[in-house]
């Protein structure tokens, strides 16, 4: 067994992904690009080795997020490559800063589920649904103001094509921002399925999202970017 094979076996036995060495990658590129120079193959092989080693150290969740944001990743790589070697322009990357060494106080006393719920209840502040969900309307108002028949609204609910928020015991109210020309914006059912909760899904849709440069997912849906918003929902809630 070679040293490289022994190293890969040791890493795999520890539950980690082994990234290929630069020499392995250079050989692979040489086979597929016989007309390229040795210098070009060496540069590309080293770059791919760096990227693969970084990806291997990431957690599964981090790798999923990176794949979902590959367009942003490509932009950052292109930005670095375009800068002169003497440039000092800061990039929008997470910089390594000196960590302050400190000693924590520990977990403290273990609480029972009952005591935990009681303490959370004392911290919680009652909030009206309109304060976070935006304008709401019931079936009567939707039919009067938006021309949505009750039977149509009921069918949309059964299909999951519209978001209805429970207000009170059994009454549902519908955020009016989800309607465009009297119809719910396309993609709501897929987003609710990805997130798994109607209230969380609607709150996520109305919050500015860094993945969309601070634009809300709802605005992107209304702009027709259904696939991108559904993909972002899966990415944001992959570990939820």
C-alpha positions as a Markdown table, in Angstrom:
| # | Residue | x | y | z |
|---|---|---|---|---|
| 1 | Unk | 0.0 | 0.0 | 0.0 |
| 2 | Unk | 1.4 | 3.4 | -1.0 |
| 3 | Unk | 1.6 | 6.4 | 1.4 |
| 4 | Unk | -1.2 | 8.2 | -0.4 |
| 5 | Unk | -3.5 | 5.1 | -0.1 |
| 6 | Unk | -2.7 | 4.7 | 3.6 |
| 7 | Unk | -3.6 | 8.4 | 4.2 |
| 8 | Unk | -6.9 | 8.0 | 2.3 |
| 9 | Unk | -7.7 | 4.9 | 4.3 |
| 10 | Unk | -6.9 | 6.6 | 7.6 |
| 11 | Unk | -9.1 | 9.6 | 6.8 |
| 12 | Unk | -12.0 | 7.5 | 5.6 |
| 13 | Unk | -11.9 | 5.3 | 8.7 |
| 14 | Unk | -12.2 | 8.5 | 10.7 |
| 15 | Unk | -15.5 | 9.4 | 9.0 |
| 16 | Unk | -14.0 | 12.1 | 6.8 |
| 17 | Unk | -13.9 | 12.6 | 3.1 |
| 18 | Unk | -10.5 | 12.3 | 1.5 |
| 19 | Unk | -9.7 | 15.0 | -1.1 |
| 20 | Unk | -7.4 | 14.1 | -4.0 |
| 21 | Unk | -3.8 | 15.2 | -4.1 |
| 22 | Unk | -2.7 | 17.8 | -6.6 |
| 23 | Unk | -0.5 | 15.2 | -8.4 |
| 24 | Unk | -3.5 | 12.9 | -8.9 |
| 25 | Unk | -5.5 | 15.8 | -10.4 |
| 26 | Unk | -2.7 | 17.0 | -12.6 |
| 27 | Unk | -2.4 | 13.4 | -14.1 |
| 28 | Unk | -6.2 | 13.3 | -14.7 |
| 29 | Unk | -6.1 | 16.7 | -16.5 |
| 30 | Unk | -3.1 | 15.6 | -18.5 |
| 31 | Unk | -5.0 | 12.6 | -19.8 |
| 32 | Unk | -8.0 | 14.7 | -20.9 |
| 33 | Unk | -6.1 | 17.7 | -22.2 |
| 34 | Unk | -3.1 | 16.3 | -24.1 |
| 35 | Unk | -2.5 | 19.6 | -26.0 |
| 36 | Unk | -2.2 | 21.7 | -22.8 |
| 37 | Unk | 1.2 | 22.6 | -21.4 |
| 38 | Unk | 2.6 | 21.1 | -18.2 |
| 39 | Unk | 2.4 | 24.5 | -16.5 |
| 40 | Unk | -1.3 | 25.0 | -17.3 |
| 41 | Unk | -2.1 | 21.5 | -16.1 |
| 42 | Unk | -0.1 | 22.0 | -12.9 |
| 43 | Unk | -1.9 | 25.4 | -12.1 |
| 44 | Unk | -5.4 | 23.9 | -12.7 |
| 45 | Unk | -4.6 | 20.8 | -10.7 |
| 46 | Unk | -3.4 | 22.8 | -7.7 |
| 47 | Unk | -6.5 | 25.0 | -7.8 |
| 48 | Unk | -8.9 | 22.0 | -7.9 |
| 49 | Unk | -6.9 | 20.4 | -5.1 |
| 50 | Unk | -7.4 | 23.5 | -2.9 |
| 51 | Unk | -11.1 | 23.6 | -3.6 |
| 52 | Unk | -11.7 | 19.9 | -3.0 |
| 53 | Unk | -9.7 | 20.0 | 0.2 |
| 54 | Unk | -11.8 | 22.9 | 1.5 |
| 55 | Unk | -15.1 | 21.2 | 0.4 |
| 56 | Unk | -14.0 | 18.0 | 2.2 |
| 57 | Unk | -13.6 | 19.8 | 5.5 |
| 58 | Unk | -17.1 | 21.3 | 5.3 |
| 59 | Unk | -20.1 | 19.8 | 7.1 |
| 60 | Unk | -22.8 | 18.2 | 4.9 |
| 61 | Unk | -25.1 | 21.1 | 5.6 |
| 62 | Unk | -22.4 | 23.7 | 4.6 |
| 63 | Unk | -21.8 | 21.8 | 1.4 |
| 64 | Unk | -25.5 | 21.9 | 0.5 |
| 65 | Unk | -25.6 | 25.7 | 1.1 |
| 66 | Unk | -22.5 | 26.2 | -1.0 |
| 67 | Unk | -24.0 | 24.2 | -3.9 |
| 68 | Unk | -27.2 | 26.2 | -3.6 |
| 69 | Unk | -25.2 | 29.5 | -3.8 |
| 70 | Unk | -22.8 | 28.4 | -6.4 |
| 71 | Unk | -23.5 | 31.5 | -8.5 |
| 72 | Unk | -22.3 | 33.7 | -5.6 |
| 73 | Unk | -19.3 | 31.4 | -5.1 |
| 74 | Unk | -18.3 | 31.8 | -8.7 |
| 75 | Unk | -18.6 | 35.5 | -8.4 |
| 76 | Unk | -16.2 | 35.6 | -5.5 |
| 77 | Unk | -13.7 | 33.4 | -7.3 |
| 78 | Unk | -13.9 | 35.6 | -10.4 |
| 79 | Unk | -13.4 | 38.7 | -8.2 |
| 80 | Unk | -10.3 | 37.3 | -6.5 |
| 81 | Unk | -8.9 | 36.2 | -9.9 |
| 82 | Unk | -9.5 | 39.6 | -11.5 |
| 83 | Unk | -7.7 | 41.6 | -8.8 |
| 84 | Unk | -4.0 | 42.6 | -9.2 |
| 85 | Unk | -1.6 | 40.9 | -6.8 |
| 86 | Unk | -0.9 | 44.2 | -5.1 |
| 87 | Unk | -4.6 | 45.0 | -4.6 |
| 88 | Unk | -5.8 | 45.4 | -1.0 |
| 89 | Unk | -9.5 | 45.6 | -1.7 |
| 90 | Unk | -11.4 | 43.7 | 1.0 |
| 91 | Unk | -13.6 | 40.9 | -0.1 |
| 92 | Unk | -17.0 | 40.0 | 1.4 |
| 93 | Unk | -15.6 | 36.9 | 2.9 |
| 94 | Unk | -15.4 | 35.7 | 6.5 |
| 95 | Unk | -12.0 | 36.7 | 7.7 |
| 96 | Unk | -10.0 | 34.8 | 10.3 |
| 97 | Unk | -9.8 | 37.0 | 13.3 |
| 98 | Unk | -7.9 | 36.4 | 16.5 |
| 99 | Unk | -10.2 | 34.5 | 18.9 |
| 100 | Unk | -10.5 | 35.6 | 22.4 |
| 101 | Unk | -9.8 | 32.8 | 24.8 |
| 102 | Unk | -12.3 | 32.7 | 27.6 |
| 103 | Unk | -13.9 | 30.2 | 30.1 |
| 104 | Unk | -17.6 | 29.8 | 30.0 |
| 105 | Unk | -19.9 | 29.4 | 33.0 |
| 106 | Unk | -21.2 | 25.9 | 32.0 |
| 107 | Unk | -24.7 | 24.8 | 31.2 |
| 108 | Unk | -26.1 | 25.6 | 34.6 |
| 109 | Unk | -28.9 | 23.7 | 36.4 |
| 110 | Unk | -31.0 | 21.3 | 34.3 |
| 111 | Unk | -34.6 | 22.4 | 34.1 |
| 112 | Unk | -37.7 | 20.2 | 33.8 |
| 113 | Unk | -39.8 | 20.6 | 30.6 |
| 114 | Unk | -42.6 | 22.2 | 32.7 |
| 115 | Unk | -40.2 | 24.8 | 34.2 |
| 116 | Unk | -38.6 | 25.5 | 30.8 |
| 117 | Unk | -42.0 | 26.2 | 29.2 |
| 118 | Unk | -42.9 | 28.4 | 32.2 |
| 119 | Unk | -39.8 | 30.5 | 31.9 |
| 120 | Unk | -40.2 | 30.9 | 28.1 |
| 121 | Unk | -43.8 | 32.0 | 28.8 |
| 122 | Unk | -42.6 | 34.7 | 31.1 |
| 123 | Unk | -40.2 | 36.0 | 28.4 |
| 124 | Unk | -42.7 | 35.8 | 25.5 |
| 125 | Unk | -44.6 | 38.9 | 24.4 |
| 126 | Unk | -48.0 | 38.4 | 22.8 |
| 127 | Unk | -48.0 | 39.6 | 19.2 |
| 128 | Unk | -51.0 | 40.1 | 16.9 |
| 129 | Unk | -50.7 | 38.1 | 13.7 |
| 130 | Unk | -51.2 | 41.2 | 11.7 |
| 131 | Unk | -48.0 | 42.7 | 13.2 |
| 132 | Unk | -45.8 | 40.0 | 11.5 |
| 133 | Unk | -48.0 | 38.6 | 8.7 |
| 134 | Unk | -49.1 | 41.9 | 7.1 |
| 135 | Unk | -52.6 | 42.7 | 5.8 |
| 136 | Unk | -55.1 | 39.8 | 6.2 |
| 137 | Unk | -58.5 | 39.1 | 4.8 |
| 138 | Unk | -61.2 | 36.5 | 5.5 |
| 139 | Unk | -63.2 | 34.7 | 2.8 |
| 140 | Unk | -65.8 | 37.4 | 2.8 |
| 141 | Unk | -63.3 | 40.2 | 2.2 |
| 142 | Unk | -61.4 | 38.3 | -0.4 |
| 143 | Unk | -64.6 | 37.7 | -2.4 |
| 144 | Unk | -65.7 | 41.4 | -2.1 |
| 145 | Unk | -62.3 | 43.1 | -2.6 |
| 146 | Unk | -60.4 | 40.5 | -4.8 |
| 147 | Unk | -63.2 | 38.7 | -6.6 |
| 148 | Unk | -62.1 | 35.3 | -5.1 |
| 149 | Unk | -65.1 | 33.0 | -4.8 |
| 150 | Unk | -65.4 | 31.0 | -1.5 |
| 151 | Unk | -65.5 | 27.7 | -3.5 |
| 152 | Unk | -62.3 | 28.7 | -5.4 |
| 153 | Unk | -60.6 | 29.7 | -2.1 |
| 154 | Unk | -61.5 | 26.4 | -0.5 |
| 155 | Unk | -60.1 | 24.5 | -3.6 |
| 156 | Unk | -56.9 | 26.4 | -3.4 |
| 157 | Unk | -56.6 | 25.6 | 0.3 |
| 158 | Unk | -57.0 | 21.9 | -0.3 |
| 159 | Unk | -54.4 | 22.0 | -3.1 |
| 160 | Unk | -52.0 | 23.9 | -0.8 |
| 161 | Unk | -51.8 | 26.7 | -3.4 |
| 162 | Unk | -52.7 | 29.4 | -0.9 |
| 163 | Unk | -51.5 | 30.2 | 2.7 |
| 164 | Unk | -54.2 | 30.5 | 5.3 |
| 165 | Unk | -53.2 | 31.4 | 8.9 |
| 166 | Unk | -55.2 | 30.2 | 11.8 |
| 167 | Unk | -56.7 | 33.1 | 13.8 |
| 168 | Unk | -58.5 | 32.1 | 16.9 |
| 169 | Unk | -59.8 | 28.5 | 17.2 |
| 170 | Unk | -60.9 | 27.6 | 13.7 |
| 171 | Unk | -61.1 | 30.8 | 11.7 |
| 172 | Unk | -58.5 | 31.3 | 8.9 |
| 173 | Unk | -57.3 | 34.6 | 7.5 |
| 174 | Unk | -55.3 | 34.9 | 4.3 |
| 175 | Unk | -52.4 | 37.3 | 3.8 |
| 176 | Unk | -53.4 | 39.6 | 0.9 |
| 177 | Unk | -49.8 | 40.1 | -0.2 |
| 178 | Unk | -49.8 | 36.5 | -1.7 |
| 179 | Unk | -52.4 | 37.4 | -4.3 |
| 180 | Unk | -51.6 | 38.8 | -7.8 |
| 181 | Unk | -54.5 | 39.6 | -10.0 |
| 182 | Unk | -56.9 | 37.7 | -7.8 |
| 183 | Unk | -54.8 | 34.5 | -7.7 |
| 184 | Unk | -52.2 | 33.3 | -5.3 |
| 185 | Unk | -48.6 | 33.7 | -6.6 |
| 186 | Unk | -47.2 | 30.5 | -8.1 |
| 187 | Unk | -44.9 | 28.3 | -6.0 |
| 188 | Unk | -46.5 | 28.6 | -2.5 |
| 189 | Unk | -47.3 | 24.9 | -2.3 |
| 190 | Unk | -43.7 | 23.8 | -3.0 |
| 191 | Unk | -42.3 | 26.4 | -0.5 |
| 192 | Unk | -44.7 | 25.2 | 2.3 |
| 193 | Unk | -43.7 | 21.6 | 1.6 |
| 194 | Unk | -40.0 | 22.5 | 1.8 |
| 195 | Unk | -40.4 | 24.4 | 5.1 |
| 196 | Unk | -43.1 | 22.3 | 6.7 |
| 197 | Unk | -45.1 | 25.0 | 8.5 |
| 198 | Unk | -47.5 | 27.6 | 7.1 |
| 199 | Unk | -46.6 | 30.3 | 9.6 |
| 200 | Unk | -42.9 | 29.8 | 9.3 |
| 201 | Unk | -43.2 | 29.7 | 5.5 |
| 202 | Unk | -45.1 | 33.0 | 5.3 |
| 203 | Unk | -42.7 | 34.7 | 7.8 |
| 204 | Unk | -39.7 | 33.5 | 5.7 |
| 205 | Unk | -41.4 | 34.7 | 2.5 |
| 206 | Unk | -41.7 | 38.3 | 3.9 |
| 207 | Unk | -38.3 | 38.6 | 5.4 |
| 208 | Unk | -35.4 | 40.0 | 3.4 |
| 209 | Unk | -33.1 | 37.2 | 2.4 |
| 210 | Unk | -29.3 | 37.5 | 2.0 |
| 211 | Unk | -29.4 | 34.9 | -0.7 |
| 212 | Unk | -31.4 | 37.4 | -2.8 |
| 213 | Unk | -29.3 | 40.4 | -2.0 |
| 214 | Unk | -31.8 | 41.5 | 0.7 |
| 215 | Unk | -34.9 | 41.1 | -1.4 |
| 216 | Unk | -37.8 | 39.1 | 0.1 |
| 217 | Unk | -38.5 | 35.7 | -1.4 |
| 218 | Unk | -42.1 | 36.8 | -1.9 |
| 219 | Unk | -40.9 | 39.6 | -4.2 |
| 220 | Unk | -38.7 | 37.2 | -6.1 |
| 221 | Unk | -41.8 | 34.8 | -6.5 |
| 222 | Unk | -43.8 | 37.7 | -7.9 |
| 223 | Unk | -41.0 | 38.4 | -10.3 |
| 224 | Unk | -41.3 | 34.9 | -11.7 |
| 225 | Unk | -38.2 | 33.3 | -10.1 |
| 226 | Unk | -40.2 | 30.3 | -8.7 |
| 227 | Unk | -37.5 | 27.7 | -9.1 |
| 228 | Unk | -34.9 | 29.8 | -7.4 |
| 229 | Unk | -37.1 | 30.6 | -4.5 |
| 230 | Unk | -38.1 | 27.0 | -4.0 |
| 231 | Unk | -34.4 | 26.0 | -4.2 |
| 232 | Unk | -33.5 | 28.6 | -1.6 |
| 233 | Unk | -36.3 | 27.4 | 0.7 |
| 234 | Unk | -34.9 | 23.8 | 0.5 |
| 235 | Unk | -31.4 | 25.2 | 1.2 |
| 236 | Unk | -32.4 | 27.4 | 4.2 |
| 237 | Unk | -34.4 | 24.6 | 5.8 |
| 238 | Unk | -32.3 | 21.6 | 4.9 |
| 239 | Unk | -31.4 | 20.9 | 8.5 |
| 240 | Unk | -34.6 | 22.1 | 10.1 |
